[in-house]
């Protein structure tokens, strides 16, 4: 038997299946989807079996055998193997990258170089004896001081270099104690009179014959130590065993079982449309305003699917959304839910994945990577907040979860629901054309009115002498809510705008030495950090250019807003939710729980708090600066601003109490801001589509962004120029190529960045030309230190 194997070597000529012999002893076990160790060149690498066959075109005498199977059951099923091949074509990536991204991080292999002794210790240089001692090998990092001696032994053949492949996380096991069920046997065990701990434990065992219990639990209940338990086990009072268990990502909130709610007329209509298509591969766009009850439709549709014996995947965009969403799902479906998101440890993720693989759960809730949940019988896939850019992976393979969801929907012949109050223009255009079926929820689920939105012109505030970051109206509203014991959410749209350090005398801005970007000021540590390469330094007392002492930070960060709030309303209890305060595991959930329990009056945060929050006591939302994403050099800037303002406004007045929103802006007349005021999606869609048609951007055109980097500016410019010339010769006349030009941030980590943009409506040769381009890059430019990244349909071209 012969296995076709994709090996873990990311290189263009190697991006194809290689034939390996399956040793006779492994024939019964080997299956497609398993990981193996195979000899490749002079080392051992990890590989995935993608197919098993009886014949090969390759000479069997020269074919190498598989060294070892790393799995007993396949980690990838047939569907996921097919999807990896499809991803390779669609995202122009290596197939090994597509296969690896489907496997939980805990199963991704760790390669360790080591030197293995092939002879007796006496045959090698005595100076190496202390290193090997009684071990047959030493790790490469342990031998750095004696590489010269090792090289001589390698030449003699007394030592060989080897690669050890390890898994990063093992199955978790607990020590179980099984007390003998025979009281007579327990009575007959002889214990010395002064062994008080053993006597105490024996009394407990006599009261509980036949009990099976974790050793840690037994220690707590009986009040004894581990050696005491082992002593009695040796005397025959109990048996010991190691039992596999799952790590439990516990939620902070108590889970109570809840039943389905009664649907409104509009919800019922949407539910019925999906219900009729439960066994057909149809894509629905559920366009419902904020608070219209989209989640209830998701829950009841999943309930229906589970009753038919099928499984469901529910994707949410941000980790901060998952605690609330997970809670709702656990309240309905209990232990049938697995949670997959980046806030879990590698071990916890691995255990949740194993529950899915073993068929122990029926629903997976999680961020982007949950689309790879290894279900065998999918009945429904849902993407909540489908417009979110976090559904797109930033590095290879650059997949979009929406595309994979639709692919899996067709494979399993099941519907896909894309839900959003502010759908992406591409999705809405597809719904208008009939490619997706549009379902609309125009009113909030409990008929509450939308919050009253007030746009504040900050230019007027400046003219009246208010230099604070809070307008007079917003400041008064915050004080009013505090008096009424109601809650406020303050949103700082900080992406693309942050605190920088500037000299007031000569105008010098503190720049990162490795990147063309200013350093960001961090108040908590009094340091300046680069958010691209990680460089940091202390804030200088004097300007490095003119030695002036007038060096201060400018801009608005969440920490600065927190300080201003303390001056404005010193009595307010403020919770901050940003990258700095949510670094630790479970921090999102703790902050949101505290706010939900009323332990704070104001929740201040960035992108994380704009969506999905549902607290009845929030009656005021303040957007401190609506403009910061609006003026970014990106064709989606207006769309992202409109979506963000609509989403954050929707956090207010979701229960009985009416909501008010203040949006502060320096360009209040922009259509993205004026139309977000009343959540008018169709007029915004029409106006933005007219802009996209005029400038030739999606959804009228498809876009590919190609980025180059190199340590030398002239070299990267040359490669980019050669690429554009090559593309112009190869692609059809209707295809537009823009560039090459320097990227918005022209240097990151001492590497210069150039890019070019391809815009096309139909380009039959695109995949072939992109593959060819990668070949040229791999065979020539890569050796000269260049990098090339191809992003099909990017979410941003910055």
N, C-alpha and C positions, 0 to 999 in steps of 0.2 A: 504494500500500500504506500502511496505517495501523498504527501501533504503540500498544498500550495501555501506559502507563508509570506506575509508582508513583514519585513524585518525593521527593527527600530534604528534605522539609519536614514536621517533626513537629507537625502541627496538625490538629484534628479535621475541619474541613470539607474538608481537602485529603487525607484518608486514603482515597483511592479512585483508580482508574486514570484518567489523562488521555490523550486522543487526540492524537497527533502524526503529522504526515506523515513518511513515510520518503523522503528525497531519492532520486531515481532511481539516483545513483551508489552508494548504500548498500543498495539493495534486495537485491542478491545476497548481501550479508554479514549483514544484520540478522537476529537470531534471538531468541526468548524466552530470558531468563536472562542476556542481555548488559547491561552498564552503558553508559549514554549520558550525554552532556551535552546539556541542553535549556534553551531560554529559558523562564523562569518569572517573570512580572511583569517587572521591569526588570533581572533578573540571570540568570546561568546556574547551574543546579543539576545535581547528579548524579541519575540515575534508573535504574530497572531495567525492561527490557522484560518484561512478563508475558504478552503475547499479541500476535499479528499478525493483522490482518483486512483485508478489502477495502473495507468500508463503515463509515461513522460517522454517527451522528445529528447530528453537529456540522456546521456550515457549512464545507465544504472551503476556501472563500475566506478564512476567518478562522483556519484552523488553522495553527499554527506548525510549521516543520520541525525535525527533530532536528538539533542543531548538529554533533555528533561522536560516533562510536562509540568507547568506551574499551577495548573488547575485540575480539579477532579471533575467539575461540571463547567460548561462553557460560561464565560463572563459576558459574552455578547451573543444574542440570538440571531437567527438568519436575517430578520428584518433590519437589525442595526448594522449587520455586515453589508447589506445592500445599500443602506442609507449612507454608510461611510464612502462607498464607491461613488454615489451620487454627489456627496459633499465635495469630493475631490474635484469633480468636473465643475460644479457650480461656484465654488469659492476659490478655485485655482490653488489648492493646497496639496500637501503630500498625504497619501492615504493613511500613513502611520499617524499623522497628526489628528486626522478625523477619528481613527480608532481609539487613540489615547484619550481624547477629550470625552469619550463616552463612558470611560471607566472611572470610578471614583478615585480621588487623589491617593487614598490609602493603598490602592492596588497598583498605582504607577510604580514602575521599577526604579530602584536606586542602584546605580552602577558603582561598584567599589573595586578599584585596582588593588591587586595583592600579589605577593611573591610566594610561590609554593615550593617547598623543599622536595626534591625528587630522589634524594639519596640520604644516607645516614648523616647525622650531625658532624661526625668525625671527618667527613670528606670535604667540608667547607671551611673557609678561613675562620680560625678560632675567634677573631674579633667579631664575627657575626653570631657566635653562640649565645651571648646574652639576649640577642634580639629574638631568636627562635625559641630558645629554652626548651620547653616541652610541647611547643605548638608546631604543627606542620606548616604554618604559613604566617606571614606578617603583612599588615596593611601598608599600602604605599606611603601614607602620611607618617607611619611609624618609622619608615626606613630612610627618611630624607637625609639624615646625617651620614649614611653609609652607602649612598647610591653608587659611588665609585667601586666599592667592594662587591656590591650586588651585580654590577655590570660584568665584572670578571667571572662571577659564578654563572651568570646567564650564558656567557660565551662557552663555559665549560659544560653547561647542561645540567649542573647539580641543582640549579634553581630555575624555575620557569615563571614567566609573568602570566597572570590569569585575571579574568574579570569575574567578580562574583556579583550576581544579580539578586537583590533582596527586595522583598515587599516592605512598604513603609509602616504598615500597621497590621498587627496580627488580630485574630479573632480574640475577643475578650472571654476569659474563663474565670469562674469562681470556684473556690474550694467548698464542696458540700460534705457535710457530716451526716451519715446515716446511722442513727442509734439502733442497736440490736433490738429486735422485737420480742426477744425472750427475756422475761424478768428473771427467770431462774439463772440464765447465763450471767446477767448483770449482778445478781446476788452472789454468785460464786467467785467473782473477781476479788482478789485479795489486795487491799490497800492499807498501807501503813497508817497507824493512828495519828502521826504528826503531819501527814500530807493533807492539810486542811482543804486546799483548793480542789484536790482530786475527790475528796469525800463530798464536798459541796456540789461538784459537777455530777458525781454518781447519784446523789439524791435527786438531782434534776432529771437525769436519764431514766431513773426508775419510775419517776412520775410521768415520763413521756416516751415509753418504749415505741420503737418503730418510727420515730420522728426523723424527717429529712430536713436539714436546715443549713443555711450558709454559715461558714465558720465565724464570720464577723458578727452575724446576728446572735449566734450562740454565745460568743464572748460577752456581748452586751447583756443578754437576758440572764445568763447564769452568773455573770460577774466574775469570769475566770480568764486566764491568759491562754494564748495559743499553745505553748508547750504543754500545758495541763491537758488540753483536748488531745494532742498527739500522744501523750503518755497513756491515756485511757484507751485510745484507738489501738495502740500497740498491744495492750492487754486484752483486746478482743471486744471491748464495749461498743465499738462503732467501726464502720467502714468509711474510708475517705474516697472521694472522686472529684475530678475536675469537670465541671459542667459548663458548656458554652452559654453565654448570656449576651444580651444586647446592652450597649451603653444607652442610657435614657436621657434624651435632651429635655429635661423637665421644664414645664412652663411654670411661671410664677403665679399665674391665676388659677384658682380652683375651677375645674371643668364640671359644669352641670349639663345633663342631657337636655336638649331642647327640641321641640317639634317644629314642623314646617309652619310658616305663617300663611295667612290667607292672602292670595295674590290679588292685586288690583286688576281692573279690567285690562289695562294696557299690558301689565306684566303677564296676565293669563294668555293674551293674544300672542305675545312673543314666545311664551313657554310652549303653546300649542304648535306654533310653526316649527320649533326645533324638535318637538316630540314626534311630529309626523316624519321627520327626516332622520330619526335615530340610527337607521341602518344604511344611510347613504352618505357618500363623501361630499357633503355640501359645506360651504363656508358662510357663516352668518356674521354680519357686522351689527352688533347690538349698540346702537347710538342712544344713550340715555343720559339726560342731564345729571349733574351731581346730586346724589341723594334720591335718585329715582328707583332704587331697589334692584340694581343689576345683580348684586351678590345673591339675593334671594332666588333669582331665576337660575343662577349657577347652581346653587345648593339643591334646588328641587329637580333640576335636569339631571344632576349627578345621582340623586336619590333614585330616579327612574332607571338610569343606566345600571346602577348597582343591583336593582331588583331583577334586571334581565341577566344578571350574572357576569356583567362586563366591568371594565375598569376605567378610571378617568384620571387625567392630568390637569391640574389647575396651576397656571403660571402667574406669578405676580412680579412686578418689575424690580422692586427695591427690597433689600433685607429689612428695612424699617417697616414695610407693610406686612411682612410675614407674621409677626406675633399676633396682630389683630385678626388677620385672615385665618391663621392656624387655629386660633381659639374658636372661631365660628365653625370651622370644619370639624374640630374635635367635639364640639357641643352637639353637632348633628350625627357624625359618623363614628365617634369614639375611637377605638383602637384600629379601625380600618384605614387610618390616615398615616402616611409617612411624610416627614417634613425634610426638604432638601434645600438648604441655603447656606451662604458663605459664613453665617454666624456660628455654624456648628464646627466642632473639632473634626479632624480627618477621621478619627475613630467613630464618632457619632454619625457622620455622613455615610461611612462604610456600612454601619449597622442598619441605617434606614434603607440603604440601597439593597442590602441582603434581604430585608423583609419583603421588598418588592419582588426581588428575583425569586424568592421562595414561594411567592403567592400568598404571603401572610397578611398583606394589606391590599386594599382595592383602589385607594386614592393617593396620588402624590401631589403635595402642595409645595411649591418652591419657586426660586428665581430661575433665570435662563437655563441653567444646565439640567433642570428637572425634566426638560423635554426628552432627555435620553433615558428616562425611567424605563427599566427593562420589562415592561408589561407585555403579555403575550396576547391579550384579548381586549384591546382598547375599544371603548364605546363612545368616548367623548374627550375632546381637548379644548381647554379654555385659556385664552390670553386676556387677563384683565389689564386695563390701561394699555391697550395694544399699541398706542402711539409712542410709547416710551423708547428712548434711544438705548437704554440699558439692555434691551433684548438683543442687541447686536454685539457680538464678541469683538474686542479691539485687536486681538492678535490672532495669528493663524491657529486653527481655521476660522476665518472671519465669517461665521454663519449668522443668520438672523433666525431667532427662535420661531418667528411667524412662518417662515418658509418651511422649516422642518416640521412644524405642526401640521401644515397643509399636506406635506408629503406623507406624514404618518396617517393623517385622516384618510387619504386616498388608499394607502396600503391596507388599513383596517376597515375601509368602507364605513367611516363614521364621521359625524359632523365636527366642525371646528367653530368655536364662538370667539370672535374678536370683540371685546367690550371696551367702550370708552365714552366719556362725555365730550372728548375732543379728538375724534379719530384723525389719524395721519391723512394727509391729502391723498396719498397713493391708495389707501384702503377705501376712502370715501369715493374716490373716482372710480374704483373697481365696482363699488356697490351701485353707483349711478349707471354704470355700463351693464349691470346684471351679472358680472363675474361673481360677486358676493351677493347674498340676499340681505337687504337692509331691514332691520327691525328698530323701531323708534319708540322711546319712552320720553314723552314731552313734559310730564309733570313729576314732581317729587312723590315718593311712595305714600306719604301721609298727607298729601296735598298742601304741605307747608309752602309758603311763598319763597321764592329765591331771595337771598339776602339783598338788602339795599346797598348798592355799590356807589361810592362817591370817589370821583377822581380828583385828586388835589394837585394843583399846578404849583410845583415847588419853586418856579421862577418868581411867582407872586409872593411866596413866603420870604424869599431872599430880599425882594424889593421892600417888604415891610420890616426888614431887619431881623427876621428869625433865621439864625444860622444853625439851629439845632437840626438833628436828623429826624426829629418828630415835628410834623406840622401842628399848628395850634389845634386843628380839629381832631387829629389823631390823639394828641396828648390829653385833650378834654375827654375824649371817648374812653381812653384807658382808665382815667381817674373815675369816670362814671361807672365802668364795669366793676372796678375794685369796690366801690361803695355798695353796689348791688350784689356783691359776692358771685359775680359771673366771671367766666374765663375768657382770656384773650390769647390769640396766636399771632405772633409777629414773625413775618417772613422776610429774610434778607436774601435777595437773589444775587448771590455772591460770585457765581461762576463768571470768570473773565474780569473780575474787578475786586482787588483786595488791597490791604494796607501795605504801603511801600514807605521806605525811609528816604527822605529828601533833605538836601541842604537849602535853607531859605536864602542864603547869600549868593551862592553860585549856581544853584539849580541842579546840582549833581544828584542823581538817583542811584542808590546802592544796587549794583547789578551782580548777577551770578557770574563768577569767572569762567564757568563751563558752558553757560547757555545764554542766548540773547533774550533774557527776561529779567525783570526786576525781582529782587528778593522780597519775600513776604514777611511782614513783621508779626511776630508771635509774642503777645504781651506776657503770657504765663511764664515763659522761660527767658524773656528779654533777649530773644535771638531773632536773627533774620534767616529764613529758610528758602531754598529753591524747591518748588513743588514738582520739578521735572527730574532733577538728578539727585536730590537729597542733600546737596551742599548746605552747610549752615555755619554761621559765625555770630559772635556777639555784636550788639549794636554799638558802633563807635561813639566815643564822647565828642570827637571833633571830626569835621569833614576831611576825608583823605585827600581831597583836591586843594581846598583853600584854607584848611585848618580852622574854619569857623566853628563856633560852638552851637550855632543855630541849626542843629540837625534834628529833625523831628519826623514822626511818622504821619502819613496822610492816608486817606481812604477809610473805608468802613468795613470792619470785620465784626463777627458776632461778639467777640470779647469787648470791643469798643461800645457796641450797642448795649451790652449788659451793664457797662459802667454808666452810660448815659441814663439808662433806665433807673439805676440806683439813685441818681441825682433827681430824676423826674418824679419817681414814686418810690421813695425809700422803704415804704412799708410793704411793697409787693414782694411776693415769693416768686422768684424767677427760675425756670428750668431752661438750660441751654442744650440744644441738640444739634451737634455738628460733628465733623470728622474727629475733632479733638476729644469730645466728651463721649463718643461711642466706640472708642478703640477696643475696650475690653469686652469679653464675651458676655452676651446677655444685656449689654448696656441699653440697647434700643428698648427692650421690653421693660426694663426697670424704669426708665424715664417716662415712657408712655403710661405705665401702670400708675406711677406716682401722680401724673397729671390727671389720669382718669379717676383716681380716688380723691381728687380735690386737694392734694397736698401742695399745689402751686397755683398761682393766679395767672401767670403768663408763661407761655411756651414760646421760646425764641429759637429759630432754627433756619437752616438752609434748605436746599432741595428736598431733604429727607421728610420734611413735615408738610410738603405741598399736597400730598395725595393720600387718599385712603383713610385718614384719621376720621373717626366717627365718635365724637363725645357730645352728649346732649347739652352740656353747660357752656360750650363755646358760642358766644354771641358776637364777638368782635374779632375781625381779622384785619391786620395792618400789613400792607406790602410796602416796605420802606423805600425801595427803589425799583420801579418797574422797567427801567430802561437798560439795565446792564446786559441782558442777553439780546436786546433789540438792535444794538449797534455793532454786534460782532460781524466780521466779514464772512458770513455764511448764508447760503441761499435759504436755509431753513430758520433764520433768526426770528422773523415775524411769527412764523408758525409756532416755534418753541415758546415765544413770549406769550402769545394768545393762550396756548395750552396751559402754561404755568399759572397765569393769572386766573383762568377759569377754574382750574383745579384747586388752587389755594382759596379762592373765594367760596368754593363749595364746602369748605370746612365749617362755615358759620351757619347757625340757625337750622341744624339738622333735626331738631326735636320740637318741643312746644314753643320754646323761647325764640323770638324773631332774631335774625342775624343782620349785622352791619359790616361792611367792608370799606376800608379806606385804601385807595391805591395812590401812592405818591409818585409823581413822574415829572421829568423835565421836558418830555415831549407828549403831553396829554392828548394832542390832536391825532396821534398815529392810529390808523385803523385797527391795529392789533390790540390797542388798549381800549379804544372806544367801544369796539364790538365785544370785547371780553366783559365789559361792564354788565351787559344784559344777557350774557351767554348766547349771543346770536351766532350760531355756528354757520348756517347756510350763507348769510351775507359775507362772513369772513372767508369762507371757502371760495365763493365767487370772485372776490377781490384778489385773494392770494393766487388763485388759478390764473387770473388774467396776468398777474405779474410773472408767474412761472412760464406762461406761454410766450410772453414778450421776450423773456431772457433765455428761453430754451432749457428749462430745468425739469426734473421729475415733478409730476408724473407724465409730462409730455415727452421727456427723453429719459433714457437710462443713463446712469453715470458710472464711470470707473475712475478711481483715484490711484495713481501710481506714484509712490514716494521713494526717493533715493537718499541715502546718507553716506557720507565719507568724511574722514578727518581733514581732507584738503578741499577747499572751496572750489578751485579750478577743476579738480578731478570730478567732483560730483556734478558740476555744471556741464562738463563734457559728456559724462554718461547720460545725463538727462537729455541733452541735445541729440545724442546719437539715437536714443530711444524714440524721441519724437519723429526723427527722420525715418526710422525703421517703420514706425506705426503708420506714418502717412503713405508709405509705399505699399504696405500690406493691407490696410483696411479700405473699405469702399468709400466712394466719393461723398456720400451723404453723411458720413461720420465726421464729427467736429472734434479736433484736438486742440486743447488750450494749453499753452505753456511751451517749454518748461519755465517755471519761475521759482523763486525762493519761497519756502513755506512761510506761513504767518510767523511762527517762531523759527527763525532761520538757523539756529544752532542749539542743540540740546546735548549735554554731556560731551562737549567738545567735538561733536559731529555736526557737519553742515547738512542741511535738509533742503532738497529740491523736490518739486512735484509737477506732474502734468495730469490733465483731466481729459477723459474721453467721453463725449456725449453722442449717443446714437439712438435711433428708433428701431432699426433692424440691422444687425451685423452678424451674418451667418458665420463669418470666420473668426469671431472674437475669441472663443475658447482656444481654438487652435493657435492663434497668434499669441495669446497670453502664455500658453505652454511653451511656445518657441522662444518667447522673450525670457522665460525662466531658464531655459536651456542655455541661452547665450550668457545670461547672468552667472549661472552655476559654472559654466566652463571657463569663463574669462574674468568677469568683474569681481566675483567673490574672492578669488585668489589675491586680488589687489586691494582687498579691504573694504569693498563697497557692500551696502545692503540694499535690497529691493523689496518693497512691500506692495502687493496689489490688493486693492479693496474694491470688490464689486458692490455697487449700490451702497456707498458709504452713508452713514447717518449725518456726517459732518465732513466738510472739505477743508477744514482749517489746519 
